[in-house]
Every structure is written in C-alpha cells, then in structure tokens.
Amino acid sequence: MGMLTDVVFAPAVGPLKGVLWLARLIADQAERTLYDEGVIRAALLDLEQQLDAGTIDEAAYEAQETVLLARLKIARERMRSGL
C-alpha cells in the first residue's frame, strides 16, 4: 500500500520533497560557512583593521569580537567532535 500512495501522491509530494532537500542543502552550506575557521579569522582581522582605521569604536569592536570568538570556539569544538 505504501508504494501505491507514493505513486498517487507523487505529483503533490514530489516538489515538496525537492524543496525540503534544497533547504537542507542550503542550511548545511550556510552552517559550514558560519563555522569555517578561515572565514572567522578573516572577519577578526577585518574587524581589527576597522578599529585601527577608526571606522568603528571600541564598543562596537568588542561586541563584534565577542560574537566572532564565540563562533570560533564552536568551530573548534565541532572540528574536535568530527562534525
């Protein structure tokens, strides 16, 4: 019976499964980029350059640095756990 329902509902469910697959693929890629140590290090360097150039103040620097360092910590934990 399962195969029959798959065939009957394929026109309606098929596109939905495709959209869900694509959403998972995009989410996985976004997560890999979010926790890419190289990307985070580059963002930290850029942030320091902005502070040195005077385009951001110390408070903004510290707030953004805190976020980036938290991401870096998670990235390293994920690397150790094999994710």
DSSP file (Angstrom, degrees, kcal/mol; ACC not computed):
  #  RESIDUE AA STRUCTURE BP1 BP2  ACC     N-H-->O    O-->H-N    N-H-->O    O-->H-N    TCO  KAPPA ALPHA  PHI   PSI    X-CA   Y-CA   Z-CA
    1    1 A M     >        0   0    0      0, 0.0     4,-2.2     0, 0.0     5,-0.2   0.000 360.0 360.0 360.0 -32.2    0.0    0.0    0.0
    2    2 A G  H  >  +     0   0    0      1,-0.2     4,-1.9     2,-0.2     5,-0.1   0.886 360.0  49.0 -61.7 -40.0    2.9    2.3    0.7
    3    3 A M  H  > S+     0   0    0      2,-0.2     4,-2.1     1,-0.2    -1,-0.2   0.893 109.4  52.7 -67.9 -38.7    4.1    2.2   -2.9
    4    4 A L  H  > S+     0   0    0      1,-0.2     4,-2.5     2,-0.2    -2,-0.2   0.914 110.1  47.0 -63.4 -43.7    0.6    2.9   -4.2
    5    5 A T  H  X S+     0   0    0     -4,-2.2     4,-2.7     1,-0.2    -1,-0.2   0.870 109.3  55.4 -67.1 -34.8    0.2    6.0   -2.0
    6    6 A D  H  X S+     0   0    0     -4,-1.9     4,-0.7    -5,-0.2    -1,-0.2   0.916 111.7  43.8 -61.0 -42.0    3.7    7.2   -3.1
    7    7 A V  H  < S+     0   0    0     -4,-2.1     3,-0.4     2,-0.2    -2,-0.2   0.905 115.5  47.5 -69.6 -42.1    2.6    7.0   -6.8
    8    8 A V  H  < S+     0   0    0     -4,-2.5    -2,-0.2     1,-0.2    -1,-0.2   0.908 120.6  36.0 -67.2 -42.2   -0.7    8.6   -6.2
    9    9 A F  H >X S+     0   0    0     -4,-2.7     4,-3.1     1,-0.2     3,-0.8   0.421  87.8 101.6 -94.2   2.2    0.6   11.5   -4.1
   10   10 A A  H 3X S+     0   0    0     -4,-0.7     4,-2.6    -3,-0.4    -1,-0.2   0.877  77.1  55.8 -55.9 -42.7    3.9   11.9   -6.1
   11   11 A P  H 34 S+     0   0    0      0, 0.0    -1,-0.2     0, 0.0    -2,-0.1   0.844 119.0  33.4 -61.7 -29.8    2.7   15.0   -8.0
   12   12 A A  H <> S+     0   0    0     -3,-0.8     4,-0.6    -4,-0.2    -2,-0.2   0.864 127.1  36.8 -90.3 -39.8    1.9   16.8   -4.8
   13   13 A V  H  X S+     0   0    0     -4,-3.1     4,-2.6     2,-0.2     5,-0.2   0.790 103.1  71.3 -86.3 -30.4    4.6   15.5   -2.5
   14   14 A G  H  X S+     0   0    0     -4,-2.6     4,-2.1    -5,-0.4     5,-0.2   0.930 100.2  44.0 -55.0 -53.6    7.5   15.3   -5.0
   15   15 A P  H  > S+     0   0    0      0, 0.0     4,-2.3     0, 0.0    -1,-0.2   0.877 112.9  53.8 -61.4 -35.4    8.0   19.0   -5.4
   16   16 A L  H  X S+     0   0    0     -4,-0.6     4,-2.5     2,-0.2    -2,-0.2   0.915 107.8  49.5 -64.2 -42.7    7.7   19.4   -1.6
   17   17 A K  H  X S+     0   0    0     -4,-2.6     4,-2.4     1,-0.2    -1,-0.2   0.885 110.5  51.6 -62.9 -38.1   10.4   16.8   -1.0
   18   18 A G  H  X S+     0   0    0     -4,-2.1     4,-2.3    -5,-0.2    -2,-0.2   0.907 110.1  47.9 -64.9 -42.0   12.6   18.6   -3.6
   19   19 A V  H  X S+     0   0    0     -4,-2.3     4,-2.5     2,-0.2    -2,-0.2   0.905 112.4  49.3 -65.5 -41.5   12.2   21.9   -1.8
   20   20 A L  H  X S+     0   0    0     -4,-2.5     4,-2.3     2,-0.2    -2,-0.2   0.896 110.5  50.6 -65.2 -39.7   13.0   20.3    1.6
   21   21 A W  H  X S+     0   0    0     -4,-2.4     4,-2.2     2,-0.2    -2,-0.2   0.932 112.1  47.3 -61.7 -45.4   16.1   18.7    0.1
   22   22 A L  H  X S+     0   0    0     -4,-2.3     4,-2.6     1,-0.2    -2,-0.2   0.893 110.2  52.3 -63.9 -40.7   17.2   22.1   -1.3
   23   23 A A  H  X S+     0   0    0     -4,-2.5     4,-2.5     2,-0.2    -1,-0.2   0.904 110.4  48.4 -62.9 -41.5   16.5   23.8    2.0
   24   24 A R  H  X S+     0   0    0     -4,-2.3     4,-2.5     2,-0.2    -2,-0.2   0.902 111.1  51.0 -64.1 -40.8   18.6   21.2    3.9
   25   25 A L  H  X S+     0   0    0     -4,-2.2     4,-2.1     2,-0.2    -2,-0.2   0.919 112.4  45.6 -62.5 -45.3   21.4   21.6    1.4
   26   26 A I  H  X S+     0   0    0     -4,-2.6     4,-2.6     2,-0.2    -2,-0.2   0.909 112.8  50.7 -65.6 -42.5   21.4   25.4    1.7
   27   27 A A  H  X S+     0   0    0     -4,-2.5     4,-2.4     1,-0.2    -2,-0.2   0.907 109.8  50.4 -62.9 -41.9   21.3   25.2    5.5
   28   28 A D  H  X S+     0   0    0     -4,-2.5     4,-2.3     2,-0.2    -1,-0.2   0.918 112.2  46.8 -62.0 -43.7   24.2   22.8    5.6
   29   29 A Q  H  X S+     0   0    0     -4,-2.1     4,-2.2     2,-0.2    -2,-0.2   0.908 111.9  50.4 -66.0 -41.6   26.3   25.1    3.4
   30   30 A A  H  X S+     0   0    0     -4,-2.6     4,-2.7     1,-0.2    -1,-0.2   0.907 111.0  49.3 -62.8 -41.3   25.4   28.1    5.5
   31   31 A E  H  X S+     0   0    0     -4,-2.4     4,-1.9     2,-0.2    -2,-0.2   0.898 109.4  51.4 -65.7 -40.8   26.4   26.3    8.6
   32   32 A R  H  < S+     0   0    0     -4,-2.3    -1,-0.2     1,-0.2    -2,-0.2   0.908 113.7  44.9 -61.9 -41.2   29.7   25.2    7.1
   33   33 A T  H >< S+     0   0    0     -4,-2.2     3,-1.3     1,-0.2    -2,-0.2   0.905 110.1  54.7 -68.6 -41.6   30.4   28.8    6.2
   34   34 A L  H 3< S+     0   0    0     -4,-2.7    -1,-0.2     1,-0.3    -2,-0.2   0.864 117.4  35.9 -59.7 -37.7   29.3   30.2    9.5
   35   35 A Y  T 3< S+     0   0    0     -4,-1.9     2,-0.6    -5,-0.1    -1,-0.3   0.093  82.2 128.1-107.5  22.0   31.7   27.9   11.4
   36   36 A D    <>  -     0   0    0     -3,-1.3     4,-2.2     1,-0.2     3,-0.2  -0.702  52.0-149.2 -78.5 118.5   34.6   28.0    8.9
   37   37 A E  H  > S+     0   0    0     -2,-0.6     4,-2.7     1,-0.2     5,-0.2   0.863  95.2  53.5 -60.5 -37.4   37.7   28.9   10.9
   38   38 A G  H  > S+     0   0    0      2,-0.2     4,-2.2     1,-0.2    -1,-0.2   0.902 109.1  48.3 -63.5 -41.4   39.3   30.7    8.0
   39   39 A V  H  > S+     0   0    0     -3,-0.2     4,-2.0     2,-0.2    -2,-0.2   0.899 112.9  48.4 -65.5 -40.9   36.3   32.8    7.4
   40   40 A I  H  X S+     0   0    0     -4,-2.2     4,-2.3     2,-0.2    -2,-0.2   0.917 110.8  50.0 -67.4 -42.7   36.1   33.7   11.1
   41   41 A R  H  X S+     0   0    0     -4,-2.7     4,-2.4     1,-0.2    -2,-0.2   0.904 110.5  50.5 -62.5 -40.3   39.8   34.6   11.3
   42   42 A A  H  X S+     0   0    0     -4,-2.2     4,-2.5     1,-0.2    -1,-0.2   0.897 109.8  50.5 -63.7 -39.3   39.4   36.8    8.2
   43   43 A A  H  X S+     0   0    0     -4,-2.0     4,-2.3     2,-0.2    -2,-0.2   0.884 109.6  50.6 -66.6 -37.9   36.5   38.5    9.9
   44   44 A L  H  X S+     0   0    0     -4,-2.3     4,-2.3     2,-0.2    -2,-0.2   0.917 111.3  48.1 -64.1 -43.1   38.5   39.1   13.1
   45   45 A L  H  X S+     0   0    0     -4,-2.4     4,-2.3     2,-0.2    -2,-0.2   0.921 112.3  48.9 -62.1 -44.8   41.4   40.6   11.0
   46   46 A D  H  X S+     0   0    0     -4,-2.5     4,-2.2     1,-0.2    -1,-0.2   0.895 110.1  52.2 -61.8 -40.4   39.0   42.8    9.1
   47   47 A L  H  X S+     0   0    0     -4,-2.3     4,-2.0     2,-0.2    -1,-0.2   0.912 109.2  48.9 -62.8 -43.4   37.4   43.9   12.4
   48   48 A E  H  X S+     0   0    0     -4,-2.3     4,-2.6     1,-0.2    -1,-0.2   0.887 110.2  51.8 -64.3 -38.7   40.8   44.8   13.9
   49   49 A Q  H  X S+     0   0    0     -4,-2.3     4,-2.3     2,-0.2    -1,-0.2   0.888 107.6  52.3 -65.3 -38.2   41.7   46.8   10.7
   50   50 A Q  H  X>S+     0   0    0     -4,-2.2     5,-2.0     2,-0.2     6,-1.0   0.902 110.5  48.1 -63.7 -39.9   38.4   48.7   11.0
   51   51 A L  H ><5S+     0   0    0     -4,-2.0     3,-0.7     1,-0.2    -2,-0.2   0.934 112.2  48.6 -65.0 -45.4   39.3   49.6   14.6
   52   52 A D  H 3<5S+     0   0    0     -4,-2.6    -2,-0.2     1,-0.2    -1,-0.2   0.864 111.8  49.6 -62.5 -36.1   42.8   50.7   13.6
   53   53 A A  H 3<5S-     0   0    0     -4,-2.3    -1,-0.2    -5,-0.2    -2,-0.2   0.621 112.6-121.0 -78.6 -12.8   41.3   52.8   10.8
   54   54 A G  T <<5S+     0   0    0     -4,-0.8    -3,-0.2    -3,-0.7    -2,-0.1   0.625  77.2 124.3  83.8  13.0   38.8   54.4   13.2
   55   55 A T  S   <S+     0   0    0     -5,-2.0     2,-0.3    -6,-0.2    -4,-0.2   0.690  77.2  31.9 -80.7 -17.0   35.8   53.3   11.2
   56   56 A I  S    S-     0   0    0     -6,-1.0    -2,-0.2    -9,-0.1     2,-0.1  -0.957  83.5-123.9-132.2 156.2   34.4   51.6   14.3
   57   57 A D     >  -     0   0    0     -2,-0.3     4,-2.3     1,-0.1     5,-0.2  -0.409  33.6 -98.4 -92.9 174.4   34.7   52.4   18.0
   58   58 A E  H  > S+     0   0    0      1,-0.2     4,-2.7     2,-0.2     5,-0.2   0.868 120.8  53.5 -60.7 -39.8   36.0   50.3   20.8
   59   59 A A  H  > S+     0   0    0      2,-0.2     4,-2.2     1,-0.2    -1,-0.2   0.921 110.9  45.6 -64.5 -44.1   32.5   49.2   22.0
   60   60 A A  H  > S+     0   0    0      2,-0.2     4,-2.4     1,-0.2     5,-0.3   0.896 112.7  52.4 -65.1 -39.3   31.4   48.0   18.5
   61   61 A Y  H  X S+     0   0    0     -4,-2.3     4,-2.8     1,-0.2    -2,-0.2   0.948 110.8  46.1 -60.2 -49.2   34.7   46.2   18.1
   62   62 A E  H  X S+     0   0    0     -4,-2.7     4,-2.2     1,-0.2    -2,-0.2   0.887 112.1  50.8 -64.4 -39.1   34.3   44.4   21.4
   63   63 A A  H  X S+     0   0    0     -4,-2.2     4,-1.5     2,-0.2    -1,-0.2   0.939 115.6  41.2 -63.8 -46.6   30.7   43.4   20.7
   64   64 A Q  H  X S+     0   0    0     -4,-2.4     4,-2.4     1,-0.2    -2,-0.2   0.871 113.0  54.4 -70.1 -36.4   31.6   42.0   17.3
   65   65 A E  H  X S+     0   0    0     -4,-2.8     4,-2.9    -5,-0.3     5,-0.2   0.900 105.0  54.4 -63.4 -39.9   34.8   40.4   18.5
   66   66 A T  H  X S+     0   0    0     -4,-2.2     4,-1.9    -5,-0.2    -1,-0.2   0.917 110.1  46.5 -59.8 -44.3   32.8   38.6   21.2
   67   67 A V  H  X S+     0   0    0     -4,-1.5     4,-2.1     2,-0.2    -2,-0.2   0.927 114.2  47.3 -63.8 -45.6   30.4   37.1   18.6
   68   68 A L  H  X S+     0   0    0     -4,-2.4     4,-2.4     1,-0.2    -2,-0.2   0.896 111.3  50.3 -66.5 -39.6   33.3   36.1   16.3
   69   69 A L  H  X S+     0   0    0     -4,-2.9     4,-2.2     2,-0.2    -1,-0.2   0.864 109.0  52.3 -67.4 -34.6   35.2   34.5   19.2
   70   70 A A  H  X S+     0   0    0     -4,-1.9     4,-2.2    -5,-0.2    -1,-0.2   0.912 110.6  48.2 -64.5 -42.0   32.1   32.5   20.2
   71   71 A R  H  X S+     0   0    0     -4,-2.1     4,-2.6     2,-0.2    -2,-0.2   0.895 110.3  52.1 -63.8 -39.6   31.8   31.3   16.7
   72   72 A L  H  X S+     0   0    0     -4,-2.4     4,-2.3     2,-0.2    -2,-0.2   0.899 108.3  50.9 -63.9 -40.9   35.5   30.3   16.6
   73   73 A K  H  X S+     0   0    0     -4,-2.2     4,-2.2     2,-0.2    -1,-0.2   0.929 112.0  46.5 -61.8 -45.5   35.1   28.4   19.8
   74   74 A I  H  X S+     0   0    0     -4,-2.2     4,-2.7     1,-0.2    -2,-0.2   0.907 110.4  53.8 -63.2 -41.7   32.1   26.5   18.4
   75   75 A A  H  X S+     0   0    0     -4,-2.6     4,-2.0     1,-0.2    -2,-0.2   0.911 110.2  46.5 -60.1 -43.1   34.0   25.9   15.1
   76   76 A R  H  X S+     0   0    0     -4,-2.3     4,-2.2     2,-0.2    -1,-0.2   0.882 112.0  50.4 -68.6 -37.7   36.9   24.3   17.1
   77   77 A E  H  X S+     0   0    0     -4,-2.2     4,-2.0     2,-0.2    -2,-0.2   0.903 111.0  49.4 -64.3 -40.8   34.6   22.2   19.2
   78   78 A R  H  X>S+     0   0    0     -4,-2.7     5,-2.4     2,-0.2     4,-0.8   0.882 109.5  52.0 -65.0 -37.7   32.9   21.0   16.0
   79   79 A M  H ><5S+     0   0    0     -4,-2.0     3,-0.6     1,-0.2    -2,-0.2   0.915 110.1  48.4 -65.4 -42.5   36.2   20.2   14.5
   80   80 A R  H 3<5S+     0   0    0     -4,-2.2    -1,-0.2     1,-0.2    -2,-0.2   0.868 112.3  48.6 -64.5 -36.3   37.3   18.1   17.5
   81   81 A S  H 3<5S-     0   0    0     -4,-2.0    -1,-0.2    -5,-0.2    -2,-0.2   0.564 115.5-115.6 -84.2  -6.8   34.0   16.2   17.5
   82   82 A G  T <<5       0   0    0     -4,-0.8    -3,-0.2    -3,-0.6    -4,-0.1   0.670 360.0 360.0  87.1  16.8   34.3   15.5   13.8
   83   83 A L      <       0   0    0     -5,-2.4    -4,-0.2    -6,-0.2    -5,-0.1   0.473 360.0 360.0 -82.0 360.0   31.2   17.5   12.5
